Amino acid sequence: MPVYTFNTGGVKGGLHQVEFEVTDEEEAYIVTAKMFALGAYGLLKEKAARSRELVKNYKPVFENSAKYAEFMDQFDSKEVLE
């Protein structure tokens, strides 16, 4: 399925990292919530016309989940140190 994603501000450091810190609560929480709400509104207005169009025109990169798993496996590596 198509995914809508974006980044917001009000934080510093890497996400899910020990150095992650919220630096502006208004931007990190309120502005982010407004952006998500506007994104949902844009996809759902007019009886979800835009969402229906996106789903109708979606062309998957992988033909099934096995092909996706096979692709992802190429990034899994192990290194043995002696």
Secondary structure as UniProt FT lines:
FT   STRAND          11..12
FT   TURN            15..16
FT   TURN            18..19
FT   STRAND          21..22
FT   HELIX           26..31
FT   HELIX           32..57
FT   HELIX           65..73
FT   TURN            74..75
//
